[in-house]
Amino acid sequence: MNGIPRLTYQQYRAVRRLVHDCCNYDGGNCLALDDGWEPCVCVQSITYSLVCKWFRAAVLPTDKGLCAALLHRGQARPCAECGAMFVPRSNRGKYCDECAANVRRRRKLPANGNAAGVDI
């Protein structure tokens, strides 16, 4: 990827909510940037870019849709079932991981809805 990814307003709000899950976040300050003299503001919480490498590597992957939309912009596509962004494992991928399991389960059931396949 070239450059630092820029965020839309909706992505910025989602990132702001995720910042609170970071282990280095302490009441608006970043423990990783703290030198012991005075607190340092968490840079990820005040910018419209993905600048914090720790956030990008450890926190952002917890939200798969947002991660796909920001880090895999050229490869991400919307799920045919739910519409969430995901990175397909092959060129034929249509569904995100959660929906793929549901679609597979639905296709496996017989048409009459009886799981055992026996008519009553």
MDTraj code that builds the backbone (N, CA, C; nanometers):
import mdtraj as md
import numpy as np

residues = "MET ASN GLY ILE PRO ARG LEU THR TYR GLN GLN TYR ARG ALA VAL ARG ARG LEU VAL HIS ASP CYS CYS ASN TYR ASP GLY GLY ASN CYS LEU ALA LEU ASP ASP GLY TRP GLU PRO CYS VAL CYS VAL GLN SER ILE THR TYR SER LEU VAL CYS LYS TRP PHE ARG ALA ALA VAL LEU PRO THR ASP LYS GLY LEU CYS ALA ALA LEU LEU HIS ARG GLY GLN ALA ARG PRO CYS ALA GLU CYS GLY ALA MET PHE VAL PRO ARG SER ASN ARG GLY LYS TYR CYS ASP GLU CYS ALA ALA ASN VAL ARG ARG ARG ARG LYS LEU PRO ALA ASN GLY ASN ALA ALA GLY VAL ASP ILE".split()
xyz = np.array([
    [0.0841, -0.1169, 0.0000],
    [0.0000, 0.0000, 0.0000],
    [0.0885, 0.1230, 0.0000],
    [0.0536, 0.2200, -0.0818],
    [0.1294, 0.3439, -0.0882],
    [0.0630, 0.4502, -0.0031],
    [0.1400, 0.5096, 0.0859],
    [0.0891, 0.6181, 0.1676],
    [0.0057, 0.5726, 0.2852],
    [-0.0430, 0.6706, 0.3569],
    [-0.1245, 0.6464, 0.4756],
    [-0.2716, 0.6523, 0.4347],
    [-0.3516, 0.5511, 0.4702],
    [-0.4937, 0.5523, 0.4327],
    [-0.5687, 0.6682, 0.4977],
    [-0.6495, 0.7381, 0.4177],
    [-0.7360, 0.8454, 0.4664],
    [-0.8730, 0.7883, 0.4977],
    [-0.9384, 0.8412, 0.5996],
    [-1.0668, 0.7909, 0.6456],
    [-1.1806, 0.8836, 0.6051],
    [-1.2953, 0.8249, 0.5766],
    [-1.4169, 0.9040, 0.5614],
    [-1.4673, 0.9339, 0.7029],
    [-1.5720, 1.0150, 0.7120],
    [-1.6235, 1.0488, 0.8450],
    [-1.6773, 0.9257, 0.9179],
    [-1.7488, 0.8375, 0.8466],
    [-1.8038, 0.7173, 0.9106],
    [-1.6907, 0.6254, 0.9565],
    [-1.5856, 0.6126, 0.8755],
    [-1.4716, 0.5300, 0.9140],
    [-1.3995, 0.5920, 1.0329],
    [-1.3874, 0.7235, 1.0336],
    [-1.3242, 0.7937, 1.1453],
    [-1.3987, 0.7665, 1.2759],
    [-1.5320, 0.7720, 1.2720],
    [-1.6113, 0.7454, 1.3932],
    [-1.5923, 0.6014, 1.4396],
    [-1.5875, 0.5067, 1.3457],
    [-1.5667, 0.3665, 1.3821],
    [-1.4280, 0.3461, 1.4425],
    [-1.3284, 0.4134, 1.3870],
    [-1.1918, 0.4038, 1.4409],
    [-1.1861, 0.4643, 1.5801],
    [-1.2550, 0.5765, 1.6009],
    [-1.2579, 0.6394, 1.7346],
    [-1.3159, 0.5454, 1.8387],
    [-1.4190, 0.4671, 1.8008],
    [-1.4760, 0.3700, 1.8946],
    [-1.3767, 0.2570, 1.9222],
    [-1.3020, 0.2164, 1.8198],
    [-1.2046, 0.1081, 1.8374],
    [-1.0825, 0.1503, 1.9189],
    [-1.0495, 0.2782, 1.9157],
    [-0.9311, 0.3271, 1.9887],
    [-0.9410, 0.2926, 2.1369],
    [-1.0612, 0.2917, 2.1904],
    [-1.0793, 0.2621, 2.3325],
    [-1.0448, 0.1175, 2.3662],
    [-1.0397, 0.0294, 2.2668],
    [-1.0023, -0.1107, 2.2886],
    [-0.8512, -0.1324, 2.2860],
    [-0.7755, -0.0308, 2.2484],
    [-0.6297, -0.0435, 2.2403],
    [-0.5699, -0.0552, 2.3809],
    [-0.4739, -0.1443, 2.3967],
    [-0.4128, -0.1646, 2.5284],
    [-0.3254, -0.0466, 2.5695],
    [-0.2865, 0.0392, 2.4760],
    [-0.2039, 0.1559, 2.5073],
    [-0.2866, 0.2814, 2.5348],
    [-0.4174, 0.2727, 2.5191],
    [-0.5050, 0.3880, 2.5385],
    [-0.5355, 0.4046, 2.6865],
    [-0.5132, 0.5254, 2.7393],
    [-0.5381, 0.5530, 2.8804],
    [-0.6003, 0.6912, 2.8945],
    [-0.7327, 0.6968, 2.8876],
    [-0.8030, 0.8229, 2.9079],
    [-0.7673, 0.9310, 2.8084],
    [-0.7505, 0.8955, 2.6827],
    [-0.7168, 0.9935, 2.5800],
    [-0.5686, 1.0040, 2.5528],
    [-0.4884, 0.9399, 2.6346],
    [-0.3435, 0.9437, 2.6173],
    [-0.2906, 0.8086, 2.5700],
    [-0.1729, 0.8102, 2.5106],
    [-0.1102, 0.6889, 2.4600],
    [0.0054, 0.6499, 2.5515],
    [-0.0015, 0.5303, 2.6082],
    [0.1045, 0.4836, 2.6966],
    [0.2326, 0.4517, 2.6206],
    [0.2209, 0.4108, 2.4940],
    [0.3393, 0.3782, 2.4149],
    [0.4218, 0.5029, 2.3829],
    [0.3570, 0.6168, 2.3692],
    [0.4278, 0.7417, 2.3388],
    [0.4684, 0.8191, 2.4631],
    [0.4221, 0.7757, 2.5786],
    [0.4492, 0.8454, 2.7051],
    [0.5965, 0.8312, 2.7420],
    [0.6634, 0.9439, 2.7660],
    [0.8044, 0.9410, 2.8044],
    [0.8250, 0.9515, 2.9553],
    [0.7178, 0.9608, 3.0306],
    [0.7281, 0.9666, 3.1755],
    [0.7184, 1.1069, 3.2326],
    [0.7386, 1.2083, 3.1510],
    [0.7339, 1.3453, 3.2004],
    [0.5950, 1.4049, 3.1884],
    [0.5395, 1.3986, 3.0717],
    [0.4043, 1.4476, 3.0542],
    [0.3312, 1.3567, 2.9564],
    [0.1998, 1.3424, 2.9740],
    [0.1248, 1.2503, 2.8880],
    [0.1206, 1.2979, 2.7427],
    [0.1097, 1.2022, 2.6514],
    [0.1032, 1.2308, 2.5085],
    [-0.0344, 1.1870, 2.4568],
    [-0.0993, 1.2740, 2.3824],
    [-0.2322, 1.2448, 2.3282],
    [-0.2229, 1.1289, 2.2296],
    [-0.3235, 1.0428, 2.2313],
    [-0.3321, 0.9320, 2.1360],
    [-0.3540, 0.9902, 1.9970],
    [-0.2554, 0.9739, 1.9096],
    [-0.2632, 1.0366, 1.7775],
    [-0.3728, 0.9754, 1.6913],
    [-0.4043, 0.8478, 1.7121],
    [-0.5065, 0.7837, 1.6303],
    [-0.6448, 0.8388, 1.6601],
    [-0.6649, 0.8934, 1.7786],
    [-0.7966, 0.9451, 1.8144],
    [-0.8218, 1.0875, 1.7652],
    [-0.7209, 1.1533, 1.7083],
    [-0.7391, 1.2921, 1.6670],
    [-0.7142, 1.3155, 1.5180],
    [-0.6955, 1.2109, 1.4386],
    [-0.6628, 1.2296, 1.2985],
    [-0.7557, 1.1491, 1.2070],
    [-0.7661, 1.1932, 1.0826],
    [-0.8455, 1.1246, 0.9809],
    [-0.7585, 1.0301, 0.8970],
    [-0.6464, 0.9865, 0.9517],
    [-0.5560, 0.8945, 0.8836],
    [-0.5221, 0.7798, 0.9772],
    [-0.4749, 0.6693, 0.9211],
    [-0.4276, 0.5574, 1.0037],
    [-0.2773, 0.5744, 1.0250],
    [-0.2386, 0.6452, 1.1307],
    [-0.0979, 0.6743, 1.1525],
    [-0.0327, 0.5839, 1.2570],
    [-0.1088, 0.5290, 1.3475],
    [-0.0523, 0.4478, 1.4557],
    [-0.0305, 0.3045, 1.4068],
    [0.0943, 0.2623, 1.4039],
    [0.1269, 0.1274, 1.3566],
    [0.0724, 0.0206, 1.4502],
    [0.0726, 0.0481, 1.5806],
    [0.0197, -0.0495, 1.6761],
    [-0.1302, -0.0690, 1.6548],
    [-0.2015, 0.0402, 1.6350],
    [-0.3456, 0.0322, 1.6104],
    [-0.3730, -0.0462, 1.4826],
    [-0.2965, -0.0175, 1.3791],
    [-0.3148, -0.0843, 1.2500],
    [-0.2886, -0.2345, 1.2586],
    [-0.1911, -0.2753, 1.3398],
    [-0.1530, -0.4163, 1.3476],
    [-0.2335, -0.4947, 1.4505],
    [-0.2702, -0.4326, 1.5624],
    [-0.3296, -0.5079, 1.6727],
    [-0.4785, -0.4829, 1.6944],
    [-0.5258, -0.3631, 1.6710],
    [-0.6640, -0.3288, 1.7051],
    [-0.7554, -0.3328, 1.5829],
    [-0.7117, -0.2795, 1.4709],
    [-0.7962, -0.2723, 1.3516],
    [-0.8425, -0.4092, 1.3013],
    [-0.7619, -0.5155, 1.3060],
    [-0.8107, -0.6456, 1.2587],
    [-0.9280, -0.7030, 1.3383],
    [-0.9602, -0.6483, 1.4546],
    [-1.0753, -0.6972, 1.5300],
    [-1.2068, -0.6609, 1.4612],
    [-1.2083, -0.5564, 1.3788],
    [-1.3252, -0.5196, 1.2985],
    [-1.2926, -0.5535, 1.1535],
    [-1.3329, -0.6729, 1.1096],
    [-1.2922, -0.7236, 0.9786],
    [-1.3423, -0.6376, 0.8633],
    [-1.4624, -0.5881, 0.8738],
    [-1.5175, -0.5055, 0.7665],
    [-1.4415, -0.3754, 0.7492],
    [-1.4132, -0.3087, 0.8580],
    [-1.3394, -0.1828, 0.8535],
    [-1.1962, -0.2064, 0.8073],
    [-1.1366, -0.3145, 0.8542],
    [-1.0001, -0.3487, 0.8138],
    [-0.9936, -0.3739, 0.6637],
    [-1.0888, -0.4467, 0.6108],
    [-1.0909, -0.4743, 0.4668],
    [-1.1110, -0.3458, 0.3877],
    [-1.1976, -0.2591, 0.4363],
    [-1.2262, -0.1347, 0.3650],
    [-1.1068, -0.0404, 0.3645],
    [-1.0266, -0.0416, 0.4712],
    [-0.9149, 0.0522, 0.4814],
    [-0.7834, -0.0029, 0.4278],
    [-0.7513, -0.1246, 0.4633],
    [-0.6194, -0.1773, 0.4291],
    [-0.6158, -0.2549, 0.2985],
    [-0.7291, -0.3067, 0.2541],
    [-0.7331, -0.3872, 0.1323],
    [-0.8310, -0.3260, 0.0329],
    [-0.8153, -0.1989, 0.0064],
    [-0.9122, -0.1257, -0.0765],
    [-0.9257, -0.1840, -0.2164],
    [-0.8186, -0.2281, -0.2780],
    [-0.8262, -0.2811, -0.4130],
    [-0.8828, -0.4215, -0.4192],
    [-0.8686, -0.4991, -0.3111],
    [-0.9098, -0.6391, -0.3117],
    [-1.0435, -0.6622, -0.2424],
    [-1.0888, -0.5707, -0.1611],
    [-1.2115, -0.5910, -0.0837],
    [-1.3337, -0.5799, -0.1747],
    [-1.4354, -0.6587, -0.1422],
    [-1.5629, -0.6517, -0.2146],
    [-1.6764, -0.6752, -0.1164],
    [-1.7958, -0.6301, -0.1489],
    [-1.9088, -0.6481, -0.0572],
    [-1.9612, -0.7915, -0.0604],
    [-2.0051, -0.8389, 0.0546],
    [-2.0644, -0.9717, 0.0665],
    [-2.1997, -0.9708, -0.0041],
    [-2.2283, -1.0767, -0.0797],
    [-2.3549, -1.0858, -0.1531],
    [-2.4735, -1.1060, -0.0598],
    [-2.4491, -1.1513, 0.0622],
    [-2.5562, -1.1796, 0.1577],
    [-2.5856, -1.0587, 0.2476],
    [-2.4817, -1.0066, 0.3145],
    [-2.5044, -0.9009, 0.4140],
    [-2.4542, -0.7630, 0.3706],
    [-2.3689, -0.7568, 0.2695],
    [-2.3196, -0.6290, 0.2208],
    [-2.1944, -0.5785, 0.2891],
    [-2.1433, -0.6497, 0.3896],
    [-2.0216, -0.6075, 0.4597],
    [-1.9002, -0.6284, 0.3704],
    [-1.8008, -0.5417, 0.3830],
    [-1.6790, -0.5548, 0.3042],
    [-1.5943, -0.6694, 0.3589],
    [-1.5343, -0.7480, 0.2689],
    [-1.4462, -0.8572, 0.3081],
    [-1.3441, -0.8787, 0.1974],
    [-1.2345, -0.9474, 0.2319],
    [-1.1316, -0.9796, 0.1346],
    [-1.1490, -1.1261, 0.0974],
    [-1.1869, -1.1550, -0.0274],
    [-1.2095, -1.2942, -0.0666],
    [-1.0789, -1.3728, -0.0732],
    [-1.0887, -1.5018, -0.0453],
    [-0.9707, -1.5883, -0.0497],
    [-0.9385, -1.6334, -0.1914],
    [-1.0370, -1.6260, -0.2809],
    [-1.0148, -1.6610, -0.4217],
    [-1.0933, -1.5623, -0.5075],
    [-1.0793, -1.5748, -0.6390],
    [-1.1504, -1.4821, -0.7263],
    [-1.2996, -1.5151, -0.7375],
    [-1.3415, -1.6295, -0.6806],
    [-1.4829, -1.6693, -0.6842],
    [-1.5572, -1.6382, -0.5546],
    [-1.4891, -1.5831, -0.4548],
    [-1.5514, -1.5576, -0.3248],
    [-1.6638, -1.4566, -0.3331],
    [-1.7828, -1.4937, -0.2843],
    [-1.8987, -1.4045, -0.2861],
    [-1.9448, -1.3639, -0.1473],
    [-1.9100, -1.4443, -0.0455],
    [-1.9637, -1.4240, 0.0886],
    [-1.8520, -1.4048, 0.1905],
    [-1.8796, -1.3257, 0.2956],
    [-1.7867, -1.3139, 0.4079],
    [-1.7901, -1.4458, 0.4858],
    [-1.6991, -1.4625, 0.5800],
    [-1.6873, -1.5899, 0.6525],
    [-1.8158, -1.6281, 0.7253],
    [-1.8806, -1.5318, 0.7903],
    [-2.0020, -1.5611, 0.8659],
    [-2.1165, -1.6026, 0.7731],
    [-2.1348, -1.5291, 0.6649],
    [-2.2441, -1.5592, 0.5722],
    [-2.2168, -1.6865, 0.4932],
    [-2.0905, -1.7157, 0.4651],
    [-2.0570, -1.8370, 0.3893],
    [-2.1031, -1.9606, 0.4654],
    [-2.0831, -1.9605, 0.5964],
    [-2.1277, -2.0745, 0.6779],
    [-2.2799, -2.0862, 0.6749],
    [-2.3514, -1.9747, 0.6833],
    [-2.4984, -1.9768, 0.6799],
    [-2.5506, -2.0244, 0.5443],
    [-2.4899, -1.9766, 0.4359],
    [-2.5340, -2.0165, 0.3024],
    [-2.5067, -2.1651, 0.2805],
    [-2.3913, -2.2128, 0.3250],
    [-2.3584, -2.3550, 0.3126],
    [-2.4582, -2.4406, 0.3892],
    [-2.4941, -2.3953, 0.5089],
    [-2.5913, -2.4683, 0.5913],
    [-2.7293, -2.4698, 0.5250],
    [-2.7702, -2.3576, 0.4670],
    [-2.8998, -2.3481, 0.3995],
    [-2.9064, -2.4388, 0.2769],
    [-2.7985, -2.4445, 0.2004],
    [-2.7968, -2.5282, 0.0805],
    [-2.7964, -2.6760, 0.1143],
    [-2.7445, -2.7104, 0.2306],
    [-2.7356, -2.8504, 0.2713],
    [-2.8720, -2.9058, 0.3124],
    [-2.9603, -2.8220, 0.3654],
    [-3.0926, -2.8669, 0.4072],
    [-3.1772, -2.9049, 0.2870],
    [-3.2595, -3.0086, 0.2989],
    [-3.3511, -3.0452, 0.1896],
    [-3.4567, -2.9360, 0.1690],
    [-3.5250, -2.9428, 0.0573],
    [-3.6224, -2.8399, 0.0201],
    [-3.7422, -2.8354, 0.1145],
    [-3.7800, -2.9489, 0.1728],
    [-3.8972, -2.9502, 0.2624],
    [-3.8648, -2.9016, 0.4028],
    [-3.7367, -2.8734, 0.4337],
    [-3.7002, -2.8213, 0.5640],
    [-3.6761, -2.9284, 0.6686],
    [-3.6979, -3.0544, 0.6351],
    [-3.6761, -3.1629, 0.7290],
    [-3.5280, -3.1989, 0.7276],
    [-3.4593, -3.1822, 0.8395],
    [-3.3152, -3.2020, 0.8459],
    [-3.2759, -3.3474, 0.8205],
    [-3.3604, -3.4405, 0.8593],
    [-3.3264, -3.5815, 0.8419],
    [-3.3516, -3.6286, 0.6995],
    [-3.4279, -3.5522, 0.6226],
    [-3.4556, -3.5894, 0.4855],
    [-3.5634, -3.6956, 0.4726],
    [-3.6397, -3.7199, 0.5795],
    [-3.7457, -3.8211, 0.5783],
    [-3.8798, -3.7509, 0.5743],
    [-3.9673, -3.7926, 0.4833],
    [-4.1009, -3.7337, 0.4762],
    [-4.1881, -3.7874, 0.5881],
    [-4.2698, -3.6996, 0.6420],
    [-4.3562, -3.7388, 0.7543],
    [-4.4967, -3.7603, 0.7040],
])
top = md.Topology()
chain = top.add_chain()
for i, resn in enumerate(residues, 1):
    res = top.add_residue(resn, chain, resSeq=i)
    for name in ("N", "CA", "C"):
        top.add_atom(name, md.element.get_by_symbol(name[0]), res)
traj = md.Trajectory(xyz[None], top)
